[in-house]
Amino acid sequence: MRTWLDKILFSDTIEVMRKWSDQQRGAFWKKNGKNGKYLAGYVVIDGKKIPITVFPNKYKEKDNQPEFVIYETFSNNS
């Protein structure tokens, strides 16, 4: 049986998890491709889930150039 302290801590944990879930805007997974590592996932914009692929910028030569480039992922049917 849970004590009153356990109940408070458990409810606080659930509230924190709910807030993080409400703030989540997407997710990415590490992938290994034939040309190297990249991230594949999605972002949610205006309630729409948009597939995204993130690659390291292999052409970076200066500090003011990005480390990664992001592309919207399209299916072959698009």
Secondary structure as the mmCIF struct_conf table of DSSP 4:
data_model
#
loop_
_struct_conf.conf_type_id
_struct_conf.id
_struct_conf.beg_label_comp_id
_struct_conf.beg_label_asym_id
_struct_conf.beg_label_seq_id
_struct_conf.end_label_comp_id
_struct_conf.end_label_asym_id
_struct_conf.end_label_seq_id
HELX_RH_AL_P HELX_RH_AL_P1 TRP A 4 GLN A 23
STRN STRN1 GLY A 26 GLY A 33
TURN_TY1_P TURN_TY1_P1 LYS A 34 ASN A 35
STRN STRN2 GLY A 36 ILE A 45
TURN_TY1_P TURN_TY1_P2 ASP A 46 GLY A 47
STRN STRN3 LYS A 48 PRO A 56
TURN_TY1_P TURN_TY1_P3 LYS A 58 TYR A 59
BEND BEND1 LYS A 62 LYS A 62
TURN_TY1_P TURN_TY1_P4 ASP A 63 ASN A 64
BEND BEND2 GLN A 65 GLN A 65
BEND BEND3 GLU A 67 GLU A 67
STRN STRN4 PHE A 68 GLU A 72
TURN_TY1_P TURN_TY1_P5 ASN A 76 ASN A 77
#
